[in-house]
């Protein structure tokens, strides 16, 4: 089965109201509403809002009319590939208890695993289906389960935001981070709200907006709810990055990194799935490499990255990304051949996992090596990027 379209939802919601009555209340023509139901026309946001209000749909029609949401929440991929989610969509009343949360949690975790090995494009369909099933089921579940379901939806939306960051679709990533905050607020999930502020700070780094990197990280630190220890450590690391980008002395950057390191012994290791539990000493060291690059210490960044990549603990997709960051640091310290060789390895991983974020970093690497463009290794990297673009 496919996922419900605007027209199908409109027809379902209008079940006990005639076309004439709805046209009168929503100030639309009967023929226009009929065309919407049959998929012959797409709604404007003004019309969707009027119909939503007339049918007391609580935002369902407005959400479906949003072009950004329609493009990513309602995928063309068949739901038959996801039997548990399909079951939720087909017979939501069967899952009125906590079973719906359990089923969708399994699918979300599977999508996260696919991201690390296959990349964002492979992970998207499953998590999109989770979001669709959540939005469909939240109207059917018992009130005590609704909050859990919204909290899961907020986590899934945050993850989709990350996937679109990796695909370098930053406006869509922003859209999903906003949805994550909205659902986290409705679920009264304060830690997730603070965590998404941290994610928005990281998105600002993708845009090279130094001030936003810093201010959003500070906003996350001062959010009303006490954040889990791992998230607080990650926020401090992000503040260090913002300070480095703003040109503050490297000592101030190191102070923030030391503060983050001091929190790590308090991160609960017995609950690996909890928010912030993945931010370990290893991850802090990895992230600090960006801080040192931005602070004008690329040699230190290159040393850290070489050590981490050699350790073999990164996912396949992340190996490519951090190889690209390593290549960038090597280019800055005047090692073009080594940078280009490493960049070529990163480009092959990026192509296999469709990581446009990695390709963006490599584009910057090539640009920074302009004076060495005649060297064979540099030319090989340029040719690979030109001949084998990421789809």
C-alpha positions in Angstrom: 0.0 0.0 0.0 1.1 3.6 -0.5 1.0 6.3 2.1 -2.0 8.6 2.3 -2.1 11.5 -0.2 -3.7 14.9 0.4 -6.7 13.9 -1.7 -7.2 10.6 0.1 -7.0 12.3 3.5 -9.5 14.9 2.4 -11.9 12.3 1.2 -11.6 10.4 4.5 -12.0 13.5 6.7 -15.1 14.6 4.6 -16.8 11.2 5.0 -19.9 12.6 6.8 -20.0 16.0 5.0 -21.2 16.7 1.5 -19.2 18.5 -1.1 -21.7 21.3 -1.1 -21.5 21.7 2.7 -17.7 21.7 2.7 -17.5 24.1 -0.2 -19.8 26.5 1.7 -17.8 26.3 5.0 -14.3 26.5 3.4 -15.3 29.0 0.7 -14.2 26.7 -2.2 -16.0 25.4 -5.2 -17.3 21.9 -5.2 -15.5 21.1 -8.4 -12.2 22.3 -6.9 -12.6 20.0 -3.9 -13.5 17.1 -6.1 -10.4 17.7 -8.2 -8.3 17.7 -4.9 -9.8 14.5 -3.8 -9.2 12.8 -7.1 -5.6 14.1 -7.3 -6.2 16.2 -10.4 -5.0 19.4 -8.6 -2.7 20.2 -5.8 -3.8 22.5 -3.0 -2.4 25.9 -2.2 -1.5 26.4 1.5 -4.4 28.9 1.9 -7.0 26.3 0.6 -5.4 23.5 2.7 -5.6 25.7 5.8 -9.3 26.5 5.1 -10.2 22.9 4.5 -8.2 21.8 7.6 -10.1 24.3 9.7 -13.5 23.3 8.3 -12.9 19.6 8.9 -11.2 20.1 12.3 -8.3 18.1 11.0 -5.8 19.5 13.5 -3.1 20.2 10.9 -3.2 17.0 9.0 -4.2 18.6 5.7 -1.8 21.5 6.2 1.0 19.1 6.8 0.2 17.1 3.6 0.0 20.3 1.6 3.4 21.5 2.6 5.6 20.8 -0.5 8.7 20.1 1.5 6.9 17.6 3.7 5.0 16.0 0.8 8.3 15.4 -1.0 10.0 13.7 1.9 7.4 12.3 4.2 5.2 10.6 1.6 7.8 8.6 -0.5 6.9 6.7 -3.6 8.6 3.6 -2.3 6.3 0.7 -1.6 5.4 0.1 2.0 5.4 -3.6 1.4 9.1 -3.6 2.1 8.4 -2.6 5.7 5.9 -5.1 7.0 5.7 -3.9 10.7 5.2 -0.3 9.6 2.7 -1.3 6.9 0.8 -3.1 9.7 0.6 0.1 11.7 -0.7 2.0 8.7 -3.2 -0.6 7.7 -4.7 -1.4 11.2 -3.5 1.2 13.7 -6.1 0.2 16.3 -4.3 -3.1 16.6 -1.3 -1.1 18.0 -3.2 1.2 20.4 -0.9 0.2 23.2 2.9 0.4 23.5 3.3 -2.1 20.6 3.3 0.8 18.1 6.2 2.5 19.8 8.1 -0.8 20.0 7.5 -1.6 16.3 8.6 1.9 15.1 11.6 1.9 17.4 12.9 -1.2 15.7 12.5 0.4 12.3 14.2 3.6 13.4 17.2 1.7 14.9 17.5 -0.3 11.6 17.5 2.9 9.6 20.3 4.3 11.7 22.3 1.2 11.2 21.8 1.4 7.4 23.1 5.0 7.4 26.4 4.0 8.8 27.0 1.3 6.3 25.1 2.3 3.2 24.7 6.1 3.5 21.8 8.6 3.8 19.9 7.7 0.7 19.6 4.1 1.7 18.5 5.0 5.2 15.8 7.6 4.2 12.9 5.4 3.0 12.7 3.4 6.3 12.8 6.4 8.6 10.4 8.3 6.3 8.0 5.4 6.7 8.4 5.6 10.5 7.5 9.3 10.5 4.5 8.6 8.3 3.3 5.8 10.5 3.8 8.0 13.6 1.7 10.8 12.2 -1.0 8.3 11.2 -1.0 6.4 14.5 -0.8 9.4 16.9 -4.5 10.0 16.2 -5.4 6.4 17.2 -3.3 5.5 20.2 -4.4 5.8 23.8 -3.5 9.2 25.4 -0.8 7.7 27.6 1.0 6.3 24.5 0.7 9.5 22.5 3.6 11.2 24.3 5.9 8.3 23.8 5.0 8.2 20.1 5.6 11.9 19.7 9.0 11.6 21.4 9.9 8.8 19.0 8.8 11.0 16.1 11.0 13.8 17.4 14.0 11.5 17.5 13.2 10.3 13.9 12.8 13.9 12.7 16.2 14.8 14.2 17.7 11.8 12.4 16.1 12.8 9.1 17.6 16.2 9.6 21.0 14.6 10.0 20.5 12.5 6.8 19.7 15.6 4.8 22.7 17.4 6.2 24.8 14.5 4.8 23.0 14.9 1.5 23.9 18.7 1.6 20.2 19.6 1.4 20.5 22.1 4.3 17.0 23.8 3.9 15.3 20.4 4.2 17.5 19.5 7.2 16.4 22.8 8.8 12.8 21.9 8.2 13.2 18.5 9.9 15.0 20.0 12.9 12.1 22.4 13.3 9.7 19.4 13.2 11.8 17.6 15.8 11.6 20.6 18.2 7.8 20.9 17.6 7.1 17.2 18.4 9.6 17.2 21.3 7.7 20.2 22.8 4.4 18.4 22.4 5.9 15.3 24.0 7.3 17.4 26.8 10.8 16.1 26.0 13.1 18.8 27.2 16.4 17.0 26.6 15.5 16.4 22.9 14.7 20.1 22.5 18.1 21.0 23.8 19.7 18.3 21.7 18.1 19.7 18.5 19.6 23.1 19.3 23.0 21.4 19.4 22.2 19.9 16.0 21.2 23.3 14.6 24.6 24.6 15.8 26.2 21.8 13.8 24.1 22.7 10.8 25.4 26.3 11.1 28.9 24.9 10.9 27.9 23.3 7.5 26.9 26.9 6.5 30.1 28.3 8.0 28.0 30.7 10.1 30.5 31.1 13.0 28.2 33.3 15.2 25.3 30.9 14.9 27.5 28.0 15.7 28.4 29.7 19.0 25.1 31.2 20.0 23.0 28.0 19.2 25.5 25.9 21.3 25.1 28.4 24.1 21.3 28.3 23.8 21.5 24.5 24.1 23.6 24.8 27.2 21.2 27.2 28.8 18.0 25.3 27.8 15.4 25.0 30.6 15.8 21.3 31.0 19.0 19.7 32.4 20.6 17.9 29.5 22.1 14.4 29.8 25.8 14.4 30.6 26.9 13.3 27.1 24.9 16.0 25.4 26.4 18.7 27.8 29.9 17.5 26.9 29.1 17.7 23.2 27.6 21.2 23.6 30.9 22.3 25.2 32.8 20.9 22.3 30.5 22.8 19.9 31.2 26.0 21.9 34.9 25.4 21.4 34.3 25.1 17.7 32.4 28.3 17.6 35.1 30.1 19.6 37.7 28.8 17.1 35.7 30.0 14.1 35.3 33.4 15.8 39.1 33.8 16.0 39.3 33.5 19.8 42.7 32.4 21.2 43.4 28.7 21.0 43.8 28.5 24.8 40.1 29.4 25.1 39.2 26.7 22.7 41.3 24.2 24.7 39.6 25.2 28.0 36.2 24.3 26.6 37.5 21.0 25.2 39.0 20.3 28.7 35.6 21.1 30.3 33.9 18.6 27.9 36.5 15.9 28.7 35.9 16.4 32.4 32.2 15.5 32.0 32.8 12.2 30.1 33.4 10.0 33.1 29.7 10.7 34.1 28.3 9.5 30.8 26.2 6.4 31.5 27.8 3.5 29.7 25.2 0.9 30.8 22.5 2.5 28.6 24.1 2.9 25.1 20.8 4.0 23.4 20.3 7.0 25.7 20.7 10.6 24.4 24.3 11.6 24.4 25.7 8.2 25.3 27.6 7.9 22.1 29.7 11.0 22.9 32.8 9.3 24.2 36.4 10.3 24.7 37.0 8.9 21.3 34.3 11.1 19.7 35.5 14.2 21.6 39.0 13.7 20.2 37.6 13.2 16.7 35.5 16.4 16.9 38.3 18.4 18.4 40.2 18.0 15.1 37.7 20.5 13.5 38.3 22.9 16.4 42.0 22.9 15.9 41.7 23.3 12.1 39.5 26.3 12.6 41.9 27.7 15.3 44.7 27.6 12.8 46.4 24.4 14.0 45.9 22.0 11.1 49.0 20.0 11.9 47.4 19.0 15.3 44.1 18.2 13.5 45.9 16.0 11.0 47.7 14.1 13.8 44.4 13.5 15.6 42.6 12.3 12.5 45.4 9.9 11.4 45.3 8.3 14.9 41.5 7.9 14.9 41.1 6.6 11.4 43.8 4.1 11.9 42.0 2.8 15.0 39.3 1.2 12.8 36.3 2.2 14.9 34.5 4.4 12.4 31.6 3.4 10.2 32.3 3.0 6.5 30.6 6.3 5.7 32.4 8.2 8.5 35.8 6.8 7.4 35.3 8.6 4.1 34.1 11.9 5.7 37.0 12.0 8.2 39.5 11.0 5.5 38.3 14.1 3.6 38.8 16.2 6.8 42.3 14.7 7.1 43.1 15.6 3.5 41.9 19.2 4.2 44.3 19.5 7.1 47.2 18.0 5.1 46.6 20.5 2.3 46.7 23.4 4.8 50.2 22.2 6.1 51.6 21.9 2.5 51.3 18.1 1.9 49.5 18.1 -1.5 50.4 14.6 -2.6 49.4 13.0 0.7 46.3 15.1 0.8 45.2 14.1 -2.7 45.9 10.4 -2.2 43.8 10.4 1.0 41.2 12.6 -0.7 40.8 10.1 -3.5 40.2 7.3 -1.0 37.6 9.5 0.7 35.9 10.2 -2.7 35.5 6.5 -3.4 33.7 6.0 -0.1 31.6 9.1 -0.6 30.5 7.8 -4.0 29.6 4.4 -2.6 27.6 5.9 0.3 26.3 9.0 -1.6 27.7 11.4 1.0 27.5 14.8 -0.5 28.8 16.3 2.7 32.1 14.4 2.1 32.2 15.6 -1.5 31.7 19.2 -0.4 34.8 18.9 1.9 36.8 17.4 -1.0 35.7 20.3 -3.2 37.2 22.7 -0.7 40.4 20.5 -0.6 40.9 20.7 -4.3 40.3 24.5 -4.3 42.9 24.9 -1.5 45.5 23.0 -3.7 45.1 25.2 -6.7 48.9 26.0 -6.8 49.6 22.2 -7.0 47.0 21.4 -9.6 49.6 20.1 -12.1 50.8 17.4 -9.7 49.6 13.9 -10.8 47.9 13.0 -7.5 46.0 16.3 -7.3 44.9 16.0 -10.9 43.7 12.4 -10.3 41.5 13.6 -7.4 40.2 16.5 -9.6 39.4 14.1 -12.4 37.6 11.6 -10.1 35.4 14.3 -8.6 34.6 15.6 -12.1 33.9 12.2 -13.8 32.1 10.4 -10.9 29.7 12.9 -9.3 27.6 11.7 -6.3 24.0 11.0 -7.5 
